[in-house]
Each structure stands twice: as C-alpha cells, then as structure tokens.
C-alpha cells in the first residue's frame, strides 16, 4: 500500500504548460529520446505497405520491407531534403522515389538510383541511404525512437513486459480509427488519462461500470505510470 500523503502536493506552475522553452526541452529530451508508440503492425501486413508517423517537426516512413521486417526511415531525400512521401499511408510497389530529382531507394533504405550522378567523381550510392530511426515491435504495436543511441526497447519497457499477455494484444485488429487535434498542452491530456477521479462527475456511466475507487497504480516508478481499473 502506498505511504504517500497529500502534504505539500501542488500542481505544476502554469509556465510548464505554456512556456516555449519548456516545450522545446521536452521535445528534445522526451519526444526526441524516448520510445514512442507509432501504430499497429497490422497496418502494414504486406511488403511495401507503409504509414507516416509525425512527431513535432520530424516525419517517419514506417514500412514493411521485402524480408517482412518493419523499418522506420526519415521521410526525406538524402539529396536536397525533399519530402519523399505525402500520402499518410499506402503501398510502395518496389521502391521509394523522390519527386524532385528521382533519386530512388529500395525498401531497405539503400539508394538504388541517382540519375547522372555516376558522372560526379567520388560519388557512391552506398554513402547516401535513407536515414533510419530505431524501431521495435511489441504486442502488435510499433514503437520508434528518434535518438541517436536509444536505450534498448526491452529495457525501456521492461516494467510492462508480460502485463498484457492475457489479452493477446498482438491478435487484435483495428476496426476503426479516429484522429483529432486537441488544442492543449500534452501534459494536460496525459494527466486526464492517468486518473479517474473525474469519472463520477464527467463519466457517470463508466463510473457505475468500474467505480473510480477500484482503480490503482501498480507502476509508480520509472517512465511508465499506470494500473488496472477493476470491474
């Protein structure tokens, strides 16, 4: 049982929700260095299938290559930084081609074609593959990391390994997806989903099904906070 009390407990000062400086630091140290959930592996079942994942100013192509592996690459050409792909999801036939100068990449990220660049002394296609991002699959979910030397995914998520196995999450299929924009700081959204103290007043039907007093946090240290809500 937790021994914490409310003595001295306060909400974060307002600047943590409005300061551009704080947000830039969070973008670098949290969103730029930690593992982020990007989507379901079921979205890219066949070789060439892809979807785009956006994080701040960064954009990734997440695809399944010819060997069935899931890979993540920065969505920009190594020539002039042109965005390679604009459609949010789809399928590449056999390669990825830049719409600007027609540099062409295989699904493993290697540069396979660069028109007339053979005439340039010292140019080697092997020097210009797509820039990769770390990628991992767990329980049917795809996770990415923008950091240069990220902590191994198995270590970062060690606290939750095995906690969801009884639900066979890898076998679930997405029936419908809704995307919408919330005009709020990301911490407000996370705080809202991290407690159900508000459920009696805002979600009375849910509270009757699973009263908020039946919820608990069994992960109170590390990067992940959460716990069950019992029926």
C-alpha positions as CSV (number, residue, x, y, z in Angstrom):
1,X,0.0,0.0,0.0
2,X,1.2,3.5,-0.9
3,X,2.5,5.6,2.0
4,X,2.3,8.9,0.2
5,X,0.3,11.7,1.5
6,X,-1.1,14.9,0.1
7,X,1.1,17.0,2.3
8,X,2.8,19.7,0.2
9,X,1.2,18.4,-3.0
10,X,0.8,21.1,-5.7
11,X,0.0,21.2,-9.4
12,X,2.8,22.3,-11.7
13,X,3.3,26.0,-12.2
14,X,1.5,27.4,-15.2
15,X,4.7,28.0,-17.2
16,X,5.2,24.3,-17.6
17,X,2.1,24.2,-19.8
18,X,2.7,27.4,-21.8
19,X,6.4,28.1,-22.0
20,X,8.1,27.6,-25.4
21,X,11.4,27.0,-23.6
22,X,9.9,24.2,-21.5
23,X,8.2,22.6,-24.6
24,X,11.5,22.7,-26.6
25,X,13.3,20.9,-23.8
26,X,10.5,18.3,-23.5
27,X,10.6,17.8,-27.3
28,X,14.3,17.2,-27.2
29,X,14.6,15.1,-24.0
30,X,11.3,13.2,-24.1
31,X,9.9,13.0,-27.6
32,X,13.3,13.1,-29.2
33,X,15.0,10.5,-27.0
34,X,12.3,8.1,-25.6
35,X,10.4,5.3,-27.3
36,X,7.1,6.5,-28.8
37,X,4.1,4.4,-29.9
38,X,3.6,4.9,-33.6
39,X,0.8,2.5,-34.6
40,X,-0.3,-1.1,-35.1
41,X,1.8,-3.6,-37.1
42,X,-1.5,-4.7,-38.7
43,X,-1.5,-1.5,-40.7
44,X,1.5,-2.8,-42.8
45,X,1.0,-6.5,-43.4
46,X,2.4,-6.8,-46.9
47,X,5.9,-5.9,-48.2
48,X,5.8,-2.2,-49.4
49,X,2.9,-1.2,-47.0
50,X,3.7,1.9,-45.1
51,X,2.3,4.7,-43.0
52,X,3.7,8.0,-41.9
53,X,4.4,9.0,-38.3
54,X,4.8,12.6,-37.3
55,X,6.4,13.9,-34.1
56,X,6.9,17.6,-33.9
57,X,8.9,18.6,-37.0
58,X,10.0,15.1,-37.6
59,X,8.3,12.7,-40.1
60,X,9.0,9.0,-40.5
61,X,8.1,6.4,-43.1
62,X,7.3,3.2,-41.3
63,X,7.2,0.3,-43.7
64,X,7.5,-3.4,-44.1
65,X,10.4,-4.4,-46.4
66,X,10.8,-7.4,-48.7
67,X,12.0,-9.6,-45.9
68,X,8.9,-8.9,-43.8
69,X,10.8,-6.6,-41.4
70,X,9.3,-3.4,-40.1
71,X,11.6,-0.4,-40.6
72,X,11.4,3.3,-40.0
73,X,13.1,5.9,-42.1
74,X,13.1,9.7,-42.0
75,X,10.8,11.0,-44.7
76,X,13.4,13.0,-46.7
77,X,15.7,12.5,-49.6
78,X,19.4,12.5,-48.9
79,X,20.0,14.8,-51.9
80,X,18.2,18.0,-51.0
81,X,16.0,17.0,-48.1
82,X,12.8,16.8,-50.2
83,X,9.9,15.0,-48.5
84,X,9.6,11.7,-50.2
85,X,6.1,10.8,-49.4
86,X,3.0,12.9,-48.6
87,X,0.2,10.3,-48.6
88,X,-0.4,9.3,-44.9
89,X,-0.5,5.6,-45.8
90,X,-0.3,3.3,-48.8
91,X,2.0,0.8,-50.6
92,X,5.2,1.2,-52.4
93,X,5.5,-1.0,-55.4
94,X,9.1,-1.9,-55.1
95,X,11.0,1.3,-54.2
96,X,10.7,4.8,-52.9
97,X,11.4,7.6,-55.4
98,X,12.0,11.3,-54.7
99,X,9.6,13.5,-56.7
100,X,12.3,16.2,-57.1
101,X,15.3,14.6,-58.8
102,X,14.1,11.0,-58.9
103,X,16.6,9.5,-56.5
104,X,15.3,6.0,-55.8
105,X,15.6,3.9,-52.7
106,X,15.0,0.3,-52.0
107,X,12.7,-0.7,-49.2
108,X,15.7,-1.5,-47.0
109,X,16.7,2.2,-47.4
110,X,19.6,1.7,-49.7
111,X,20.0,4.2,-52.6
112,X,19.5,2.3,-55.8
113,X,19.2,5.0,-58.4
114,X,20.6,8.6,-58.8
115,X,20.3,9.9,-62.3
116,X,23.6,11.0,-63.9
117,X,25.4,11.0,-60.5
118,X,27.8,8.4,-61.9
119,X,29.4,11.4,-63.7
120,X,30.3,13.0,-60.4
121,X,33.8,12.0,-59.2
122,X,33.8,10.4,-55.8
123,X,30.0,9.8,-55.7
124,X,29.0,6.4,-54.2
125,X,25.3,5.4,-53.8
126,X,26.3,3.4,-50.7
127,X,27.1,6.7,-49.0
128,X,23.5,8.0,-49.2
129,X,21.0,5.6,-47.7
130,X,17.8,6.8,-46.1
131,X,18.3,7.9,-42.5
132,X,16.9,5.3,-40.2
133,X,15.2,5.6,-36.9
134,X,15.2,2.9,-34.2
135,X,12.1,0.7,-34.4
136,X,10.7,-2.1,-32.3
137,X,7.5,-4.3,-32.3
138,X,5.8,-5.4,-29.1
139,X,2.4,-7.0,-28.6
140,X,1.4,-5.9,-32.2
141,X,2.4,-2.3,-31.6
142,X,5.2,-0.4,-33.4
143,X,7.4,1.8,-31.4
144,X,10.0,4.3,-32.7
145,X,12.8,6.3,-31.2
146,X,14.4,9.4,-32.7
147,X,17.5,9.3,-30.5
148,X,21.0,8.6,-31.9
149,X,21.8,5.9,-29.2
150,X,18.5,4.9,-27.7
151,X,18.0,2.7,-24.7
152,X,17.1,-0.8,-25.9
153,X,13.3,-1.1,-26.1
154,X,13.3,-4.3,-24.0
155,X,14.9,-2.3,-21.2
156,X,12.9,0.8,-21.5
157,X,9.6,-1.2,-21.4
158,X,10.7,-3.9,-19.0
159,X,8.2,-2.8,-16.4
160,X,5.2,-3.8,-18.6
161,X,6.5,-6.9,-20.3
162,X,4.1,-9.7,-19.6
163,X,1.4,-7.5,-18.0
164,X,-0.8,-7.6,-21.1
165,X,-0.2,-11.2,-22.3
166,X,-3.6,-12.5,-21.1
167,X,-5.3,-10.2,-23.6
168,X,-3.3,-11.4,-26.6
169,X,-2.9,-7.8,-27.9
170,X,-0.9,-9.0,-30.9
171,X,-4.0,-10.7,-32.2
172,X,-6.3,-7.7,-32.0
173,X,-7.3,-5.8,-35.2
174,X,-8.2,-2.2,-35.6
175,X,-11.8,-1.8,-36.7
176,X,-11.9,1.9,-36.8
177,X,-9.5,4.8,-36.1
178,X,-10.4,8.4,-35.3
179,X,-7.8,11.2,-35.4
180,X,-8.4,14.6,-34.0
181,X,-6.4,17.6,-32.7
182,X,-6.7,18.8,-29.1
183,X,-5.7,22.4,-28.5
184,X,-3.9,21.8,-25.2
185,X,-0.5,21.0,-23.8
186,X,0.3,17.3,-24.0
187,X,0.7,17.0,-20.2
188,X,-2.9,18.0,-19.6
189,X,-4.0,15.1,-21.9
190,X,-1.7,12.7,-20.1
191,X,-2.9,13.8,-16.7
192,X,-6.5,13.4,-17.7
193,X,-5.9,9.8,-18.8
194,X,-3.8,9.0,-15.7
195,X,-6.7,9.3,-13.2
196,X,-10.4,8.6,-12.9
197,X,-11.1,11.0,-10.0
198,X,-13.1,13.0,-12.5
199,X,-15.2,10.0,-13.6
200,X,-18.1,10.3,-11.2
201,X,-18.9,13.8,-12.4
202,X,-18.0,13.5,-16.1
203,X,-18.4,9.8,-16.9
204,X,-21.2,8.6,-14.6
205,X,-22.0,5.5,-16.8
206,X,-18.4,4.4,-16.8
207,X,-18.1,5.0,-13.1
208,X,-21.1,2.7,-12.5
209,X,-19.4,0.0,-14.5
210,X,-16.0,0.4,-12.9
211,X,-16.0,2.8,-9.9
212,X,-13.0,5.1,-9.8
213,X,-12.2,3.8,-6.3
214,X,-11.4,0.4,-7.8
215,X,-8.6,1.8,-9.8
216,X,-4.9,1.7,-8.8
217,X,-1.4,2.4,-9.9
218,X,0.9,-0.6,-9.8
219,X,3.7,1.2,-11.6
220,X,4.8,4.2,-9.6
221,X,8.5,4.5,-10.6
222,X,10.2,4.9,-14.0
223,X,8.9,6.2,-17.3
224,X,5.5,4.4,-17.2
225,X,2.6,5.2,-14.8
226,X,-0.5,3.1,-14.8
227,X,-2.6,0.3,-13.3
228,X,-5.9,-1.6,-13.6
229,X,-9.5,-0.4,-13.2
230,X,-11.4,-3.4,-11.8
231,X,-15.0,-4.2,-12.8
